[in-house]
């Protein structure tokens, strides 16, 4: 693992890993390969759908930019951002489960490149690949009535599940004494910031002008 990441001790005395040049290169290559494979498999009638690639890239870019705009920044990781999860869930809403999962996993890899915190390979996979990748579950409701709302809730619940697992398994030792155990702490901690952002987002997308605008964007993405 030293070729891709080097060990270091963080402020809490834990051994974490910092990506090397080879590690960053490998992640970028994996990101590009994933996007190309996803477009080939889930690009609709055209195996390489240029419009799907363009709209997905636009949404991932918006998600990345808004992930830096933090309304609330939690002390042990996680934050309430400016609707960043919505932009990833939109991709599933536009293109279905396959396209949504592909873009969401790609976004997870991008987050790992931008702001890595690695204790171990399992923790990295759960925190970045599975947690962010679960946002693609929004694609389950692509053709459903109120599909964006249903899909967004499902995607956020998926991310919450994996974030909870990570908090319980890998970060449970940081649970304060006033919590009964690491399970309750992880449920409460991750539910606080994910629930707050989800509530804000659902209120916004339920507004009639926003809902109509998002429906129009979907038509453009699929035309």
C-alpha positions as CSV (number, residue, x, y, z in Angstrom):
1,X,0.0,0.0,0.0
2,X,3.0,2.3,0.5
3,X,3.2,2.8,-3.2
4,X,-0.2,4.4,-3.4
5,X,-0.5,5.8,0.1
6,X,2.0,6.6,2.9
7,X,1.2,6.2,6.6
8,X,1.0,9.2,8.9
9,X,-0.2,10.0,12.4
10,X,-3.1,12.5,12.7
11,X,-4.0,14.9,15.5
12,X,-5.8,12.2,17.4
13,X,-2.9,9.8,17.3
14,X,-4.5,7.5,14.7
15,X,-2.5,6.1,11.8
16,X,-4.0,7.5,8.6
17,X,-2.8,7.3,5.0
18,X,-1.9,10.1,2.6
19,X,-2.2,9.4,-1.1
20,X,1.0,9.5,-3.1
21,X,1.3,10.7,-6.7
22,X,0.7,7.1,-7.8
23,X,-2.3,6.9,-5.6
24,X,-3.9,10.1,-7.1
25,X,-3.0,8.9,-10.6
26,X,-4.7,5.5,-10.0
27,X,-7.8,7.2,-8.7
28,X,-8.0,9.6,-11.7
29,X,-7.6,6.6,-14.0
30,X,-10.3,4.7,-12.2
31,X,-12.6,7.7,-12.4
32,X,-12.2,8.1,-16.1
33,X,-12.5,4.4,-16.7
34,X,-15.6,4.2,-14.6
35,X,-17.3,7.1,-16.5
36,X,-16.5,5.6,-19.9
37,X,-17.6,2.1,-18.9
38,X,-20.8,3.6,-17.4
39,X,-21.6,5.6,-20.5
40,X,-21.0,2.5,-22.7
41,X,-23.3,0.3,-20.5
42,X,-26.0,2.8,-19.6
43,X,-25.9,5.4,-22.4
44,X,-29.3,4.4,-23.7
45,X,-29.7,3.7,-27.4
46,X,-26.3,5.1,-28.2
47,X,-23.6,3.2,-26.4
48,X,-21.6,6.4,-25.9
49,X,-24.3,9.0,-25.2
50,X,-22.6,12.4,-25.4
51,X,-25.6,14.3,-23.9
52,X,-25.7,12.0,-20.9
53,X,-22.0,12.4,-20.4
54,X,-22.3,16.1,-20.6
55,X,-25.3,16.4,-18.3
56,X,-23.8,14.0,-15.8
57,X,-20.4,15.9,-15.8
58,X,-22.3,19.1,-15.2
59,X,-24.2,17.7,-12.3
60,X,-21.0,16.2,-10.7
61,X,-19.3,19.6,-11.2
62,X,-22.1,21.4,-9.4
63,X,-22.1,18.8,-6.6
64,X,-18.4,19.2,-6.2
65,X,-18.6,23.0,-6.1
66,X,-21.5,23.1,-3.7
67,X,-19.8,20.5,-1.4
68,X,-17.3,23.2,-0.5
69,X,-20.1,25.6,0.5
70,X,-20.8,24.3,4.0
71,X,-23.7,25.7,6.0
72,X,-22.7,23.6,9.0
73,X,-19.3,21.9,9.3
74,X,-19.3,19.0,11.8
75,X,-16.3,18.5,14.1
76,X,-15.7,14.8,13.3
77,X,-16.4,15.0,9.5
78,X,-19.5,15.5,7.5
79,X,-21.3,18.8,6.8
80,X,-24.5,20.4,5.7
81,X,-23.8,21.7,2.2
82,X,-25.5,23.8,-0.3
83,X,-27.6,20.9,-1.8
84,X,-24.6,19.0,-3.1
85,X,-26.4,15.6,-2.7
86,X,-29.2,16.8,-4.9
87,X,-27.1,17.2,-8.0
88,X,-25.9,13.6,-7.8
89,X,-29.4,12.3,-7.2
90,X,-30.6,14.3,-10.3
91,X,-28.4,12.0,-12.5
92,X,-30.3,8.9,-11.4
93,X,-33.6,10.8,-11.8
94,X,-32.6,11.6,-15.4
95,X,-30.9,8.4,-16.5
96,X,-32.0,5.6,-14.2
97,X,-30.3,3.3,-11.8
98,X,-27.3,2.3,-13.9
99,X,-26.4,5.8,-14.9
100,X,-27.1,7.1,-11.4
101,X,-24.9,4.6,-9.6
102,X,-22.0,5.1,-12.1
103,X,-22.0,8.9,-11.6
104,X,-22.4,8.6,-7.9
105,X,-19.5,6.2,-7.5
106,X,-17.5,8.5,-9.8
107,X,-18.4,11.4,-7.5
108,X,-17.2,9.3,-4.5
109,X,-13.8,8.7,-6.2
110,X,-13.6,12.5,-6.9
111,X,-14.3,13.3,-3.2
112,X,-11.6,10.8,-2.3
113,X,-9.2,12.6,-4.6
114,X,-10.1,16.1,-3.2
115,X,-10.3,15.4,0.5
116,X,-9.1,11.9,1.5
117,X,-9.2,10.6,5.0
118,X,-8.1,7.0,5.0
119,X,-7.7,4.8,8.0
120,X,-7.9,1.5,6.0
121,X,-9.1,0.2,2.7
122,X,-12.4,-1.0,4.1
123,X,-13.1,2.4,5.7
124,X,-12.1,4.1,2.4
125,X,-14.6,1.9,0.5
126,X,-17.4,2.4,2.9
127,X,-16.9,6.2,3.4
128,X,-16.3,7.2,-0.2
129,X,-17.4,4.5,-2.7
130,X,-20.4,3.0,-1.0
131,X,-21.7,6.0,0.9
132,X,-21.5,8.5,-2.0
133,X,-22.3,5.7,-4.5
134,X,-25.6,5.1,-2.7
135,X,-26.9,8.5,-3.9
136,X,-27.3,6.8,-7.3
137,X,-30.2,4.8,-5.9
138,X,-32.3,7.8,-6.9
139,X,-32.4,6.1,-10.3
140,X,-34.9,3.5,-8.9
141,X,-37.6,6.2,-9.3
142,X,-36.7,7.6,-12.7
143,X,-40.2,7.1,-14.1
144,X,-42.2,7.3,-10.9
145,X,-44.6,10.0,-9.9
146,X,-42.7,12.5,-7.7
147,X,-39.7,10.5,-8.7
148,X,-37.1,13.1,-7.7
149,X,-38.5,13.4,-4.1
150,X,-38.7,9.6,-3.7
151,X,-35.3,9.1,-5.3
152,X,-33.6,11.8,-3.3
153,X,-34.9,10.3,0.0
154,X,-33.8,6.9,-1.1
155,X,-30.3,8.1,-2.1
156,X,-29.8,10.0,1.2
157,X,-31.0,7.0,3.2
158,X,-28.5,4.9,1.4
159,X,-25.7,7.3,2.1
160,X,-26.9,7.5,5.7
161,X,-26.7,3.7,6.1
162,X,-23.1,3.5,5.0
163,X,-22.1,6.6,6.9
164,X,-23.7,5.0,10.0
165,X,-21.7,1.8,9.4
166,X,-18.5,3.7,9.0
167,X,-19.2,5.8,12.2
168,X,-20.0,2.7,14.2
169,X,-17.2,0.4,13.0
170,X,-14.3,2.7,12.3
171,X,-15.0,5.8,14.5
172,X,-17.0,4.3,17.4
173,X,-14.2,4.9,19.8
174,X,-14.8,8.7,19.6
175,X,-18.3,8.4,20.9
176,X,-18.8,10.8,23.9
177,X,-19.5,9.3,27.3
178,X,-23.1,10.7,27.3
179,X,-24.1,8.4,24.5
180,X,-25.0,4.8,25.4
181,X,-22.8,3.2,22.7
182,X,-21.2,3.7,19.3
183,X,-24.3,2.6,17.5
184,X,-26.5,5.4,19.0
185,X,-23.7,7.9,18.5
186,X,-23.2,7.1,14.8
187,X,-27.0,7.1,14.2
188,X,-27.4,10.5,15.8
189,X,-24.2,12.1,14.5
190,X,-24.7,11.1,10.8
191,X,-28.4,11.7,11.0
192,X,-27.9,15.2,12.2
193,X,-26.1,16.6,9.2
194,X,-27.6,14.4,6.5
195,X,-31.1,14.9,7.9
196,X,-30.6,18.7,8.0
197,X,-29.4,18.9,4.4
198,X,-32.1,16.5,3.2
199,X,-34.9,18.5,4.9
200,X,-33.6,21.8,3.4
201,X,-33.4,20.2,0.0
202,X,-36.8,18.6,0.1
203,X,-38.4,21.9,1.0
204,X,-36.7,23.7,-1.9
205,X,-37.4,21.1,-4.6
206,X,-41.1,20.9,-3.4
207,X,-41.6,24.6,-4.3
208,X,-43.6,24.8,-7.5
209,X,-41.2,27.0,-9.5
210,X,-38.3,24.8,-8.6
211,X,-40.2,21.6,-9.3
212,X,-41.2,22.9,-12.8
213,X,-37.6,24.0,-13.5
214,X,-36.2,20.6,-12.6
215,X,-38.8,18.9,-14.7
216,X,-37.8,21.0,-17.7
217,X,-34.1,20.2,-17.1
218,X,-35.0,16.5,-17.1
219,X,-36.7,16.9,-20.5
220,X,-33.6,18.6,-21.9
221,X,-31.4,15.9,-20.4
222,X,-33.4,13.1,-22.0
223,X,-34.2,14.7,-25.3
